[in-house]
């Protein structure tokens, strides 16, 4: 299917563009330096020759995912997790198309773990992925993510530009689901919730309802939204988030650099995660009609509230979550053993030790990390009552 030209600036590569993009990526000087870091013993000429041979027969972005990303994720799961599990309600129809909206743990891996599940369970399509253009600081990164079924979410816009960008993105998402027959993954909010208190931004839902036709209910039902919960036993970026909390506390104008974003991405991908668990809630099509009579100013808050409840109910809670809640507020002693408490406290101290800033406020950073691990406990309690 020919994708309208109005989407050219944000869409993934089309089949006729894939081989040229692969060739340009392999020849990119900066990308070559990245590859050299993984195989420093291999001469560039031999490495590029092997890559070009490996790219033969790749004609679509899904081919690229299956040839490279799926294999890379299997290695990563083996090295960086103790388990990867997927639970909850079955995706209603393998032949259907869905928009997965999840809490946000890692811009690369949130969708990649989902793709692994879809691959392994013989779903015909993986997901197209929304990613902020603030991370696309080199041409090779933009090429790589577009090969990986990514569409671009523009950041740092004026109000007028933001409205135009949101309308275009919504129109593209509706086109992708209903015309291209693709699945979509989106985070429930812009940027990660650094305290791990995950809440859906109404602006995300309003953006999705800009496209399509009919009532607000009709427009969201056209996307078949599925709330998805992501649980990490250990967050590889927890100490970096605590560091950022202190830097922002001590300097209100502090902002991460683009290099900081890339460093965070690398730690998030390659860091130890323990058990990673995904939980699939029922599609919101099952209850959206109940909200049909609500005025617009009540509709989006209620949808966000119900989606948050579904996501919070889906958390898998680990001993460390309960230990953190205990250290902050007391209680929960029946949820962990003394050995598990000792293990988490040692882990906590190791993360504090990794924070490399002057005038490190140990107690403040400790409280921030504990809050990250405790908030899923508190939110799930509320959602289940």
DOTI-816577 format. One record per residue (C-alpha): residue number from 1; residue in one letter; z, x negated, y negated. Coordinates in steps of 0.25 Angstrom, whole numbers, padded with zeros to 4 digits. Layout:
<zapas>
{zapa NUM, 'a', {Z, X, Y}}
...
</zapas>
This chain:
<zapas>
{zapa 1, 'x', {0000, 0000, 0000}}
{zapa 2, 'x', {-0004, -0005, -0014}}
{zapa 3, 'x', {0008, -0007, -0023}}
{zapa 4, 'x', {0006, -0002, -0037}}
{zapa 5, 'x', {0004, -0014, -0047}}
{zapa 6, 'x', {0016, -0009, -0056}}
{zapa 7, 'x', {0025, -0014, -0045}}
{zapa 8, 'x', {0019, -0028, -0044}}
{zapa 9, 'x', {0030, -0035, -0052}}
{zapa 10, 'x', {0041, -0030, -0043}}
{zapa 11, 'x', {0036, -0028, -0029}}
{zapa 12, 'x', {0036, -0036, -0017}}
{zapa 13, 'x', {0023, -0043, -0012}}
{zapa 14, 'x', {0012, -0035, -0006}}
{zapa 15, 'x', {0005, -0039, 0007}}
{zapa 16, 'x', {-0007, -0045, 0000}}
{zapa 17, 'x', {0003, -0054, -0009}}
{zapa 18, 'x', {0012, -0059, 0002}}
{zapa 19, 'x', {0004, -0071, 0007}}
{zapa 20, 'x', {0001, -0076, -0007}}
{zapa 21, 'x', {0016, -0075, -0010}}
{zapa 22, 'x', {0020, -0083, 0002}}
{zapa 23, 'x', {0010, -0094, -0001}}
{zapa 24, 'x', {0015, -0095, -0016}}
{zapa 25, 'x', {0030, -0095, -0011}}
{zapa 26, 'x', {0028, -0106, -0001}}
{zapa 27, 'x', {0021, -0115, -0012}}
{zapa 28, 'x', {0032, -0112, -0022}}
{zapa 29, 'x', {0039, -0125, -0026}}
{zapa 30, 'x', {0053, -0118, -0028}}
{zapa 31, 'x', {0052, -0111, -0015}}
{zapa 32, 'x', {0048, -0124, -0008}}
{zapa 33, 'x', {0061, -0130, -0013}}
{zapa 34, 'x', {0069, -0119, -0008}}
{zapa 35, 'x', {0062, -0120, 0006}}
{zapa 36, 'x', {0065, -0135, 0006}}
{zapa 37, 'x', {0080, -0132, 0005}}
{zapa 38, 'x', {0079, -0125, 0018}}
{zapa 39, 'x', {0070, -0135, 0025}}
{zapa 40, 'x', {0071, -0149, 0017}}
{zapa 41, 'x', {0066, -0157, 0029}}
{zapa 42, 'x', {0053, -0149, 0030}}
{zapa 43, 'x', {0041, -0155, 0021}}
{zapa 44, 'x', {0036, -0144, 0011}}
{zapa 45, 'x', {0022, -0144, 0017}}
{zapa 46, 'x', {0027, -0141, 0031}}
{zapa 47, 'x', {0036, -0131, 0026}}
{zapa 48, 'x', {0025, -0124, 0018}}
{zapa 49, 'x', {0016, -0124, 0030}}
{zapa 50, 'x', {0026, -0118, 0039}}
{zapa 51, 'x', {0029, -0107, 0029}}
{zapa 52, 'x', {0014, -0104, 0027}}
{zapa 53, 'x', {0012, -0103, 0042}}
{zapa 54, 'x', {0025, -0094, 0042}}
{zapa 55, 'x', {0019, -0085, 0032}}
{zapa 56, 'x', {0006, -0082, 0040}}
{zapa 57, 'x', {0005, -0067, 0043}}
{zapa 58, 'x', {0015, -0062, 0032}}
{zapa 59, 'x', {0007, -0051, 0025}}
{zapa 60, 'x', {0019, -0043, 0019}}
{zapa 61, 'x', {0033, -0044, 0013}}
{zapa 62, 'x', {0038, -0038, 0026}}
{zapa 63, 'x', {0031, -0049, 0034}}
{zapa 64, 'x', {0037, -0059, 0025}}
{zapa 65, 'x', {0051, -0054, 0028}}
{zapa 66, 'x', {0049, -0053, 0043}}
{zapa 67, 'x', {0044, -0067, 0044}}
{zapa 68, 'x', {0054, -0074, 0035}}
{zapa 69, 'x', {0065, -0066, 0029}}
{zapa 70, 'x', {0069, -0059, 0042}}
{zapa 71, 'x', {0070, -0072, 0049}}
{zapa 72, 'x', {0077, -0079, 0037}}
{zapa 73, 'x', {0087, -0067, 0037}}
{zapa 74, 'x', {0090, -0068, 0052}}
{zapa 75, 'x', {0094, -0083, 0050}}
{zapa 76, 'x', {0102, -0079, 0038}}
{zapa 77, 'x', {0110, -0069, 0045}}
{zapa 78, 'x', {0113, -0079, 0056}}
{zapa 79, 'x', {0118, -0089, 0047}}
{zapa 80, 'x', {0124, -0082, 0036}}
{zapa 81, 'x', {0130, -0069, 0042}}
{zapa 82, 'x', {0139, -0067, 0054}}
{zapa 83, 'x', {0133, -0053, 0056}}
{zapa 84, 'x', {0123, -0044, 0050}}
{zapa 85, 'x', {0124, -0029, 0054}}
{zapa 86, 'x', {0118, -0016, 0049}}
{zapa 87, 'x', {0125, -0002, 0051}}
{zapa 88, 'x', {0125, 0012, 0046}}
{zapa 89, 'x', {0115, 0023, 0045}}
{zapa 90, 'x', {0102, 0020, 0051}}
{zapa 91, 'x', {0090, 0019, 0041}}
{zapa 92, 'x', {0085, 0033, 0043}}
{zapa 93, 'x', {0071, 0030, 0047}}
{zapa 94, 'x', {0064, 0017, 0050}}
{zapa 95, 'x', {0051, 0022, 0045}}
{zapa 96, 'x', {0058, 0027, 0032}}
{zapa 97, 'x', {0059, 0019, 0019}}
{zapa 98, 'x', {0072, 0016, 0012}}
{zapa 99, 'x', {0079, 0010, 0000}}
{zapa 100, 'x', {0091, 0003, 0004}}
{zapa 101, 'x', {0102, 0001, -0007}}
{zapa 102, 'x', {0113, -0008, -0004}}
{zapa 103, 'x', {0125, -0015, -0010}}
{zapa 104, 'x', {0121, -0029, -0015}}
{zapa 105, 'x', {0125, -0042, -0008}}
{zapa 106, 'x', {0113, -0051, -0008}}
{zapa 107, 'x', {0100, -0049, -0015}}
{zapa 108, 'x', {0092, -0056, -0004}}
{zapa 109, 'x', {0100, -0052, 0008}}
{zapa 110, 'x', {0104, -0037, 0005}}
{zapa 111, 'x', {0090, -0033, 0009}}
{zapa 112, 'x', {0087, -0044, 0019}}
{zapa 113, 'x', {0098, -0040, 0028}}
{zapa 114, 'x', {0093, -0026, 0027}}
{zapa 115, 'x', {0079, -0031, 0031}}
{zapa 116, 'x', {0084, -0038, 0043}}
{zapa 117, 'x', {0090, -0025, 0048}}
{zapa 118, 'x', {0077, -0018, 0045}}
{zapa 119, 'x', {0069, -0029, 0052}}
{zapa 120, 'x', {0078, -0029, 0064}}
{zapa 121, 'x', {0077, -0014, 0066}}
{zapa 122, 'x', {0062, -0013, 0065}}
{zapa 123, 'x', {0061, -0005, 0052}}
{zapa 124, 'x', {0047, -0006, 0047}}
{zapa 125, 'x', {0051, -0011, 0033}}
{zapa 126, 'x', {0061, -0020, 0026}}
{zapa 127, 'x', {0065, -0018, 0012}}
{zapa 128, 'x', {0059, -0021, -0001}}
{zapa 129, 'x', {0070, -0027, -0010}}
{zapa 130, 'x', {0074, -0026, -0025}}
{zapa 131, 'x', {0078, -0039, -0031}}
{zapa 132, 'x', {0081, -0043, -0045}}
{zapa 133, 'x', {0071, -0052, -0052}}
{zapa 134, 'x', {0083, -0061, -0057}}
{zapa 135, 'x', {0083, -0068, -0044}}
{zapa 136, 'x', {0068, -0071, -0044}}
{zapa 137, 'x', {0069, -0084, -0052}}
{zapa 138, 'x', {0058, -0091, -0045}}
{zapa 139, 'x', {0044, -0087, -0041}}
{zapa 140, 'x', {0047, -0090, -0027}}
{zapa 141, 'x', {0059, -0081, -0026}}
{zapa 142, 'x', {0050, -0069, -0032}}
{zapa 143, 'x', {0039, -0072, -0021}}
{zapa 144, 'x', {0049, -0073, -0010}}
{zapa 145, 'x', {0057, -0060, -0013}}
{zapa 146, 'x', {0044, -0053, -0015}}
{zapa 147, 'x', {0039, -0057, -0001}}
{zapa 148, 'x', {0053, -0052, 0004}}
{zapa 149, 'x', {0049, -0037, -0001}}
{zapa 150, 'x', {0057, -0038, -0014}}
{zapa 151, 'x', {0054, -0031, -0027}}
{zapa 152, 'x', {0059, -0035, -0040}}
{zapa 153, 'x', {0070, -0029, -0048}}
{zapa 154, 'x', {0069, -0034, -0063}}
{zapa 155, 'x', {0083, -0038, -0069}}
{zapa 156, 'x', {0087, -0041, -0084}}
{zapa 157, 'x', {0078, -0030, -0090}}
{zapa 158, 'x', {0079, -0023, -0103}}
{zapa 159, 'x', {0083, -0008, -0102}}
{zapa 160, 'x', {0068, -0004, -0104}}
{zapa 161, 'x', {0063, -0014, -0094}}
{zapa 162, 'x', {0074, -0010, -0084}}
{zapa 163, 'x', {0070, 0004, -0085}}
{zapa 164, 'x', {0055, 0000, -0082}}
{zapa 165, 'x', {0059, -0009, -0071}}
{zapa 166, 'x', {0068, 0001, -0064}}
{zapa 167, 'x', {0057, 0012, -0065}}
{zapa 168, 'x', {0047, 0002, -0059}}
{zapa 169, 'x', {0056, -0003, -0048}}
{zapa 170, 'x', {0060, 0012, -0044}}
{zapa 171, 'x', {0045, 0015, -0043}}
{zapa 172, 'x', {0043, 0003, -0034}}
{zapa 173, 'x', {0054, 0007, -0025}}
{zapa 174, 'x', {0049, 0021, -0023}}
{zapa 175, 'x', {0035, 0016, -0021}}
{zapa 176, 'x', {0040, 0005, -0011}}
{zapa 177, 'x', {0048, 0016, -0003}}
{zapa 178, 'x', {0039, 0027, -0003}}
{zapa 179, 'x', {0025, 0021, -0004}}
{zapa 180, 'x', {0027, 0007, 0002}}
{zapa 181, 'x', {0036, 0012, 0012}}
{zapa 182, 'x', {0046, 0001, 0010}}
{zapa 183, 'x', {0061, 0000, 0010}}
{zapa 184, 'x', {0069, -0005, -0002}}
{zapa 185, 'x', {0082, -0012, -0004}}
{zapa 186, 'x', {0090, -0012, -0017}}
{zapa 187, 'x', {0104, -0016, -0021}}
{zapa 188, 'x', {0113, -0005, -0026}}
{zapa 189, 'x', {0115, -0013, -0039}}
{zapa 190, 'x', {0109, -0024, -0047}}
{zapa 191, 'x', {0116, -0037, -0043}}
{zapa 192, 'x', {0127, -0038, -0033}}
{zapa 193, 'x', {0140, -0032, -0035}}
{zapa 194, 'x', {0148, -0045, -0036}}
{zapa 195, 'x', {0161, -0038, -0032}}
{zapa 196, 'x', {0155, -0031, -0020}}
{zapa 197, 'x', {0158, -0017, -0026}}
{zapa 198, 'x', {0144, -0011, -0023}}
{zapa 199, 'x', {0140, 0001, -0031}}
{zapa 200, 'x', {0126, 0006, -0033}}
{zapa 201, 'x', {0120, 0006, -0047}}
{zapa 202, 'x', {0115, 0019, -0052}}
{zapa 203, 'x', {0104, 0011, -0059}}
{zapa 204, 'x', {0098, 0007, -0045}}
{zapa 205, 'x', {0098, 0022, -0041}}
{zapa 206, 'x', {0092, 0026, -0055}}
{zapa 207, 'x', {0081, 0016, -0053}}
{zapa 208, 'x', {0077, 0021, -0039}}
{zapa 209, 'x', {0076, 0035, -0045}}
{zapa 210, 'x', {0067, 0031, -0056}}
{zapa 211, 'x', {0055, 0031, -0046}}
{zapa 212, 'x', {0050, 0042, -0037}}
{zapa 213, 'x', {0049, 0056, -0040}}
{zapa 214, 'x', {0058, 0069, -0040}}
{zapa 215, 'x', {0072, 0070, -0042}}
{zapa 216, 'x', {0082, 0059, -0042}}
{zapa 217, 'x', {0086, 0063, -0028}}
{zapa 218, 'x', {0071, 0063, -0024}}
{zapa 219, 'x', {0069, 0049, -0030}}
{zapa 220, 'x', {0080, 0042, -0022}}
{zapa 221, 'x', {0077, 0050, -0009}}
{zapa 222, 'x', {0063, 0044, -0010}}
{zapa 223, 'x', {0069, 0030, -0008}}
{zapa 224, 'x', {0078, 0034, 0004}}
{zapa 225, 'x', {0090, 0025, -0001}}
{zapa 226, 'x', {0099, 0019, 0009}}
{zapa 227, 'x', {0113, 0013, 0004}}
{zapa 228, 'x', {0115, 0000, 0012}}
{zapa 229, 'x', {0128, -0007, 0012}}
{zapa 230, 'x', {0129, -0023, 0014}}
{zapa 231, 'x', {0142, -0029, 0018}}
{zapa 232, 'x', {0144, -0044, 0018}}
{zapa 233, 'x', {0156, -0050, 0025}}
{zapa 234, 'x', {0155, -0062, 0016}}
{zapa 235, 'x', {0148, -0063, 0003}}
{zapa 236, 'x', {0141, -0076, 0001}}
{zapa 237, 'x', {0141, -0075, -0014}}
{zapa 238, 'x', {0156, -0070, -0016}}
{zapa 239, 'x', {0160, -0083, -0022}}
{zapa 240, 'x', {0148, -0083, -0032}}
{zapa 241, 'x', {0151, -0069, -0036}}
{zapa 242, 'x', {0166, -0073, -0039}}
{zapa 243, 'x', {0161, -0085, -0047}}
{zapa 244, 'x', {0152, -0076, -0055}}
{zapa 245, 'x', {0163, -0066, -0057}}
{zapa 246, 'x', {0171, -0077, -0064}}
{zapa 247, 'x', {0160, -0083, -0072}}
{zapa 248, 'x', {0157, -0069, -0078}}
{zapa 249, 'x', {0172, -0067, -0080}}
{zapa 250, 'x', {0173, -0080, -0088}}
{zapa 251, 'x', {0160, -0079, -0095}}
{zapa 252, 'x', {0155, -0065, -0098}}
{zapa 253, 'x', {0141, -0070, -0101}}
{zapa 254, 'x', {0139, -0078, -0087}}
{zapa 255, 'x', {0127, -0075, -0080}}
{zapa 256, 'x', {0121, -0080, -0067}}
{zapa 257, 'x', {0109, -0089, -0068}}
{zapa 258, 'x', {0097, -0086, -0059}}
{zapa 259, 'x', {0100, -0099, -0051}}
{zapa 260, 'x', {0114, -0092, -0049}}
{zapa 261, 'x', {0107, -0080, -0043}}
{zapa 262, 'x', {0099, -0089, -0034}}
{zapa 263, 'x', {0111, -0096, -0029}}
{zapa 264, 'x', {0119, -0083, -0026}}
{zapa 265, 'x', {0107, -0078, -0019}}
{zapa 266, 'x', {0107, -0091, -0010}}
{zapa 267, 'x', {0122, -0090, -0007}}
{zapa 268, 'x', {0120, -0075, -0004}}
{zapa 269, 'x', {0109, -0078, 0006}}
{zapa 270, 'x', {0114, -0090, 0013}}
{zapa 271, 'x', {0129, -0088, 0012}}
{zapa 272, 'x', {0138, -0083, 0023}}
{zapa 273, 'x', {0140, -0068, 0024}}
{zapa 274, 'x', {0147, -0065, 0037}}
{zapa 275, 'x', {0144, -0051, 0042}}
{zapa 276, 'x', {0133, -0043, 0034}}
{zapa 277, 'x', {0133, -0028, 0036}}
{zapa 278, 'x', {0123, -0018, 0031}}
{zapa 279, 'x', {0126, -0003, 0032}}
{zapa 280, 'x', {0116, 0008, 0030}}
{zapa 281, 'x', {0120, 0021, 0023}}
{zapa 282, 'x', {0112, 0034, 0025}}
{zapa 283, 'x', {0100, 0036, 0016}}
{zapa 284, 'x', {0105, 0043, 0003}}
{zapa 285, 'x', {0094, 0053, 0005}}
{zapa 286, 'x', {0104, 0060, 0014}}
{zapa 287, 'x', {0113, 0064, 0002}}
{zapa 288, 'x', {0104, 0062, -0011}}
{zapa 289, 'x', {0101, 0077, -0011}}
{zapa 290, 'x', {0116, 0080, -0013}}
{zapa 291, 'x', {0114, 0074, -0027}}
{zapa 292, 'x', {0102, 0081, -0031}}
{zapa 293, 'x', {0109, 0090, -0042}}
{zapa 294, 'x', {0116, 0079, -0049}}
{zapa 295, 'x', {0112, 0075, -0063}}
{zapa 296, 'x', {0106, 0062, -0065}}
{zapa 297, 'x', {0119, 0056, -0071}}
{zapa 298, 'x', {0126, 0059, -0058}}
{zapa 299, 'x', {0116, 0057, -0048}}
{zapa 300, 'x', {0114, 0042, -0048}}
{zapa 301, 'x', {0130, 0040, -0049}}
{zapa 302, 'x', {0131, 0049, -0036}}
{zapa 303, 'x', {0120, 0042, -0029}}
{zapa 304, 'x', {0126, 0028, -0032}}
{zapa 305, 'x', {0140, 0033, -0028}}
{zapa 306, 'x', {0135, 0038, -0014}}
{zapa 307, 'x', {0127, 0026, -0011}}
{zapa 308, 'x', {0139, 0017, -0015}}
{zapa 309, 'x', {0148, 0025, -0005}}
{zapa 310, 'x', {0138, 0023, 0006}}
{zapa 311, 'x', {0137, 0008, 0003}}
{zapa 312, 'x', {0152, 0006, 0002}}
{zapa 313, 'x', {0154, 0014, 0015}}
{zapa 314, 'x', {0145, 0005, 0022}}
{zapa 315, 'x', {0152, -0008, 0019}}
{zapa 316, 'x', {0156, -0017, 0031}}
{zapa 317, 'x', {0170, -0022, 0028}}
{zapa 318, 'x', {0174, -0036, 0033}}
{zapa 319, 'x', {0188, -0042, 0034}}
{zapa 320, 'x', {0186, -0050, 0022}}
{zapa 321, 'x', {0183, -0037, 0014}}
{zapa 322, 'x', {0197, -0031, 0018}}
{zapa 323, 'x', {0204, -0045, 0015}}
{zapa 324, 'x', {0198, -0045, 0001}}
{zapa 325, 'x', {0202, -0031, -0001}}
{zapa 326, 'x', {0216, -0034, 0004}}
{zapa 327, 'x', {0218, -0047, -0005}}
{zapa 328, 'x', {0214, -0038, -0017}}
{zapa 329, 'x', {0221, -0025, -0015}}
{zapa 330, 'x', {0230, -0027, -0002}}
{zapa 331, 'x', {0228, -0018, 0011}}
{zapa 332, 'x', {0217, -0019, 0021}}
{zapa 333, 'x', {0226, -0028, 0031}}
{zapa 334, 'x', {0221, -0020, 0043}}
{zapa 335, 'x', {0207, -0023, 0040}}
{zapa 336, 'x', {0208, -0038, 0042}}
{zapa 337, 'x', {0216, -0048, 0050}}
{zapa 338, 'x', {0224, -0060, 0045}}
{zapa 339, 'x', {0213, -0070, 0050}}
{zapa 340, 'x', {0202, -0062, 0043}}
{zapa 341, 'x', {0210, -0062, 0030}}
{zapa 342, 'x', {0212, -0077, 0031}}
{zapa 343, 'x', {0197, -0079, 0034}}
{zapa 344, 'x', {0193, -0071, 0021}}
{zapa 345, 'x', {0204, -0078, 0013}}
{zapa 346, 'x', {0198, -0091, 0017}}
{zapa 347, 'x', {0184, -0086, 0014}}
{zapa 348, 'x', {0188, -0081, 0000}}
{zapa 349, 'x', {0194, -0095, -0003}}
{zapa 350, 'x', {0182, -0102, 0001}}
{zapa 351, 'x', {0174, -0093, -0008}}
{zapa 352, 'x', {0183, -0096, -0020}}
{zapa 353, 'x', {0181, -0111, -0017}}
{zapa 354, 'x', {0166, -0109, -0019}}
{zapa 355, 'x', {0167, -0104, -0033}}
{zapa 356, 'x', {0162, -0116, -0042}}
{zapa 357, 'x', {0166, -0112, -0056}}
{zapa 358, 'x', {0175, -0119, -0066}}
{zapa 359, 'x', {0189, -0112, -0068}}
{zapa 360, 'x', {0187, -0104, -0056}}
{zapa 361, 'x', {0196, -0092, -0056}}
{zapa 362, 'x', {0200, -0092, -0041}}
{zapa 363, 'x', {0208, -0079, -0042}}
{zapa 364, 'x', {0197, -0072, -0049}}
{zapa 365, 'x', {0186, -0076, -0040}}
{zapa 366, 'x', {0195, -0073, -0028}}
{zapa 367, 'x', {0197, -0059, -0033}}
{zapa 368, 'x', {0182, -0057, -0035}}
{zapa 369, 'x', {0179, -0061, -0021}}
{zapa 370, 'x', {0189, -0053, -0015}}
{zapa 371, 'x', {0184, -0041, -0023}}
{zapa 372, 'x', {0170, -0043, -0018}}
{zapa 373, 'x', {0175, -0042, -0003}}
{zapa 374, 'x', {0185, -0031, -0006}}
{zapa 375, 'x', {0176, -0021, -0014}}
{zapa 376, 'x', {0168, -0016, -0001}}
{zapa 377, 'x', {0182, -0012, 0005}}
{zapa 378, 'x', {0186, -0005, -0007}}
{zapa 379, 'x', {0172, 0002, -0009}}
{zapa 380, 'x', {0171, 0006, 0006}}
{zapa 381, 'x', {0185, 0012, 0005}}
{zapa 382, 'x', {0181, 0021, -0007}}
{zapa 383, 'x', {0168, 0025, 0000}}
{zapa 384, 'x', {0174, 0029, 0013}}
{zapa 385, 'x', {0185, 0037, 0007}}
</zapas>
